[in-house]
Amino acid sequence: MQLKRVVVTGLGALTPLGNNLNDYWNNLKKGVSGAGPITKFDPEKFKTKFACEVKGYNPLDHFDRKEMRKMDLFTQYAMVTSKEAIEDSGLDLDKIDKLKAGVIWGSGIGGIRTFQEEVEGFVSGDRNPRFNPFFIPKMISDISAGMISMKYGFHGPNFVTVSACASATNAMIDAMTYIKLGKAKVMITGGSEASVVEAGMGGFNAMKALSERNDSPETASRPFDKDRDGFVLGEGSGAIILEEYEHAKARGARIYAELVGGGMSADAHHITAPHPEGLGAYNVMLNALEDAEMQPEEVDYINVHGTSTPLGDVSEVIAIERVFGDHAYNLNISSTKSMTGHLLGAAGAIEAIASIMAIKEQIIPPTINHFTDDERFDPKLNFTFNKAQEREVRAALSNTFGFGGHNTSVVFRKID
């Protein structure tokens, strides 16, 4: 069968760098850090006392009190960014076939804040089971896609992917596939996470996964730097409108880029550590390029997973060198997690948006906080350290990897 082409026609962002697409992208280009002392709870007892929080967010700017009480923060974030993306796309919802419009979302953890609050209330009370009747609907990860579909009346495919930090990219790949196969014309996809809570911070601290650079939060996320000591926990959401190309063209839509391929693989190695030789990362990038029917030499930019962990950064670079060979020296590589922190299940969404905007504006956002070279990385590789760079970007690849060995990559290309 003839597969359909898939394009990006709308974007929405709510991140530690800005509460809308323009603010997010402009601060990425400037190399702004979103890290700072935690304000959502008292972090004094924790080894890590900082995070990349969403700033200046007031739910009452978006929802009435009745609506707000039915949604965990991660779902609120999903709703806000989906609205921005739909508005950005220019879709007339009264003129589309809503049986061919769906929502595939991603979240690695879902309503952890709700879960924590309800359990705390039970334990601190008289032990009677007086749980909020919205406890379960607020907590479950799939409610985000359900709420979006209910708001817009989308009757097409509807579910949430859960693959840790690869969740949002898995969601994008599934949404792309439904459109390619002709089972949908329009899909809202992306991911959201709101894990800056005591349970989230405590759990990642116990794993020794987080940076403990409390004296300088803004420089704590430093991918590929010799002195990196872990990732910085982030929160937020990114939404992307994917549309079948002919459908978008017929309505005169503005097209950001074409989503030409996606890849998935498993490390089959360890519950949290990456494969030391980057085997899963190597396979997933090859899978994405094969799906896109592209050669490695056609890629100009890689938005890497690049979490700022001692092992993860090394294994990903090993894989890049193996996939791209000598062309690796022609690439721009950057980790926008140096600015946003790690949004876990939402990371793939906001990093895909960064990749799409790099194609649109022909600008590579930087990897900030580089101070000391790590001898394990070839100095001829261009990690776009500390300052954005202008260059021709015909195609961009975005990597996201998750605990459990889940690997995903997507390839965006400038529209012909």
N, C-alpha and C positions, 0 to 999 in steps of 0.2 A: 504494500500500500504506500501511497505517497504521504510522507509525514508532513505535518503542518509546521510552519515557521512560528517562532515564539518571540515576542518583543516586549520590552519594558516601556510602559506608558505612564506610570505614576509612582511616586516615591513619598514616603513619610518617615520621619525620624523623631525620636524622643530619647535623648542620650545624655551622658554626663557633660557633653560639650555644647549642648543646645537642645531646646525643646521643639525644634522644627527642622526641616531639611536644610534651609539656607544657613541657619546658625550653626548647625552641625558641620556642614561642609566648609563654611568659611573658617571655623576654628580648627578643623583638620588641616587646612592649607597653611594656617598661621603656626601650627605646631603647638597648640595650647594643651596643657595637661588638665584633665578633668578630676584629678585626685585631690583629696583633702581629708581633714579629720571627719570621722563619722558623726553625723548629726541625728540619725534615726534611732539611736539608742546609746546608752552610756558604754563606751568600749573599754573602760579602764581596766577591766579584768582580763582583757584579751591580749594576746601577743601582738596582734596587728590592730592598730587603732585608727586606720584610715581606709578609704575606699573611693571608688569613682561613683558618686551618687548623682542621680538626676536632681537638678537644682531649680528651685522656684516653681515646683509643680504643685498646683492646687486642684484637687479633683472637682471642686465645686465650680471651677471654670469650664468644666466639660460635662458634668452630670448633676442631676438634682440629688438630694440626700437619699431619697428612696432607691434610686438606681445605684448610687455609690455603695450602699450597704450590701448590695447583692454581689459585688465584685471584689476579688482580691486585687491588689495593686498590679500584678502582672497582666490581668485581664483589662484593667483600666488603661494601661499603657498600650495594649494591643488595639483597643477601641480608638484611642486618640490617634495613633499613627495610621490606622486603616482609613479613618476619616480624612486625614491629610492626603494620603495617597490617592483616594478616590477623587477628591477635589482637584488634586494636581493632574490627574489623568484626563479630566474633562468629560468623563463618561456621563451620559444622560441615562440614569437608571430606569427611566420610564420607557426607553427605547431598546433595551437589550433583552435578550432571551434569558430569563433568570433560571430556567432549567439547565442552561449551559454556562452558568456562572457559579463559581464555588469558592471555598475557603480552605486552604491547607496551611496550617500554622505550625510553628515549632516552639517548644519550651522544654528545657531539660528538667526543671524542678517543679514548675507550676506554683500553686498557692502555698508556699512554705510559710509565709507570714501568717496566713489564716490558720494553718495547722498548728503552728507554735502558739498563737493566741488562744485557740480553743483548748489545747491541752493544758496550757498554763491556767486558764480559767477553771478547768475541771479539778486540777491538782490543788489549787489554792482555795477552792470552795469547800462545800460540805460533802463532796464526793457523790452527790446525786448527779445523774447524767443529764445535766441541763445544757445541752449543746445548742448552738445557734442552728435553726432549721436550714440556713444557707451554708452551713459548714461544708458539706460534701460538694455541692455545686460550685462553691467558691474555690475549693482546694484542687479539684481535678484539672489536670492540664488541658484536657480537650474542651473545657468550657469556653476557652478563648475563641476558638473557631466557631463554636456554636453561637456565642453571643454576637459575633460579627455577622454571621449569616442571618440571624434573626433581625438584626438592625436593618439590613439591606435587602432582605427577602431573597437571598441567593439559595436556590434549591439544588444546585449541582453538588459535586464531590465536597465532602466536609469532614475533616478530621485533623488531628494534631500528631505530629511526629515527635518521638522522644528518643533521642540518641545522644544524651549529654550535650556537650558543646558543639556537636554537629547537627543539632536538631533543626535549626532554621534552614540550613543548607539542604538537609534531607527534604524539608517541606518544599523548598524551591524546586528541587529536582522532580519531586512527585507532581507538583503543579505544572511544571513544564511538560512532563510526560503525558498528562491528561489532555493538554492542549495539542501536543504533537499528534496524538492518536485520534483527535477529533471528538473527544468526549467532553470538551469544554471550550468555550470561546474566551472567557474572562476568568481569571483567578486572582484572589487576594492571597498573598503569601508573605512569609516573613517569620518573625519570632519576637518573643518578649520574655523578660525575666525580672524578678524583683526579689533577689536573694540577699540583699544587704540587711540581714536580721541576725540576731544572736546565734541561732542554730546554723545558719549558713557560714557565718564567720568562724564560729567555734569548730565546725566540722572541717573546714578547709585548713584552719590553723593546726588541728590535730594531725592532719596529713602532711604538714610541713610544706604545703603547696604555695602559701602566700608569702609575699615579701614582708619583712618586718622592719622596713626602713622608716620607722616612725618619726625620725628627726627630719625627714625630707620626703613627704608623701608624693610631691609633684615630680620627683625624679626616681620614684621607686620602680615604675615599670620601665625597664631598660632592655628590651630584646637585643640579643646579640652582643651585649656589652659583657666584658670579662667579669664584672662584679654583680651581675644579675643574681637575684636571690629568691625569685618566685614571682607569681603574677599578682595583680591588684584586682580585687573583686569589683565588678561593675554591675550596673543595672540599666534597664531601658528597653527600647523596642525599635524595630525597623519594619516597615511595610512596603511591599512592592506589588504593583499591579502588572501582572503578566497577561498578554493578550495575543490571540491568534493574529498573525501579520495582516492577512487580508481584511479581517474584521476591523483592525485598527486603521488600516489605510482607507477603508471605505468611509469611515467617519471623520477622516482628516486629522487623526490624532498626532500629537507631538510624540516622537519615538526617541527615547534616550539611547537605547542599544538593543541588540538582539542577544537573547540567551540561546547560545548555540549548542551547549553540551553540559552534561553533568556526569560525575563519576562517584562511585562508592566502593569502599573496600574495608577489610578488617585486618588489624594487626595480628589477631589470634596469638597474643603474646603475654599481656599483663593487664591487671584491672585498672591501673592508673599510669604506668610508665609506658612511653612510646617504644616501638621496636628500635633497638640501638642503631641499626643500620638503615632506618627509615623505610622499611619494606612496605608497610601499608601506605605511607605517604607517596612512595614511588609508584605503587600500583594505582592509587586513586587518581593521580595526575595523568598517568597514561590512559586510564579509563575515560577521564573527562575529555582528553584530546581526541581519543578515538571516537567518542560519541559526537564530538563537534566536527569530526572529519577534518581535523587540522594537524599540521606539523608543529613540533615544538618551536621552530624558528618563526612561527607566525605570532607568537605571544610576545608582548612588549613589557607587561607589568604583572607581577605576582603580589597580591595582597596575602601575605603569609599568615598562618595560624599564629606563629611568633608570640608566645605567651610571656616570655621572659623567664622561663624556667631553665635550669642548667642543662637538663637532658633534652627537653623538647626542641629547643632552638637548634641544637646540633643535629638531631636526627632529621629534621625537616630540610636543613641545608644539604645534608648528604643526599637526600632524595632529589632535591632540585638539581644538584650537580650531575646526578646520574641520568635524570630525564632529559635535561637540556644540553648537556655536554658543553662544547665551547660557546654555544649561544647563551649560556648562563651569564657570560660576561657582558652581553648586550642588554640584559634585562635590567629593569628597575625592580627592586624588591623592597617592600616596606611592611612594617607591622603597625597598623593604626591602634593596636592595643596599647602601644606606648603612651597614647593620649586618652583613650576611652576606658582603659582597663579591660578586663575580660567579662563580657556580658553573658558568658555561659551559653545557654540555649538560644539566646538572641544574637550572639556574636556574628554568626554567618549572615544575618540580615543586614546589620549596619555595615559590615565589611563588604558585602556585595554592593551596597549603596555607594560606598567609597570607591569601589572598582568601577561602577557605572559612571559616577561623576568624573572619575579620572579620564574615562573615554570621552565623555561629553565636553570637558573643558581642557583636555590634553595637559593635565597637571597631575603629578604623582605626589600624594601626601607623604610626609616624612615619617621616619622612625626617629622619634625624639629620644633624648636622654642617653645619647652615646658619649661616653667619656673615655673609655679604655678599650683598645682593640683586644679581641680574644684571638689568640694564635691558632685556634682550631678552625677559624674561618679564613678562607682565601681573601687576601686584601684587595684582589682585583674584582671581587663581587661588589655590586652597587646596591647597598642597603638603604640608600636615600637618607643618610644620617642627618638629622637635626634641621634640615631645611627642604621644603618642597622643591621639586624640579619640573620644569616645563620640558615636554618631549612629545613626539608623536606616539599616540597610544591607539593602535588599531584593534588590539585584543588584550583582555585582562583575565587572569585566572585568580580565583579566590579559594583558599584552603581553609577548612575547619576540621579539627580532630577532637574526639571526645573520649572521656574515660570509658573503658570497656573495649578500646581499640577501634572505635568507629571513625572512619575517615570519609570526608566528602570534599569534592571540588566542583566548582562551576566555572564555565567559560563564557564571557561576554565579548561581543564583537561590535565594532562600529557598523551601523546599518549601511547597507549598500545604497 
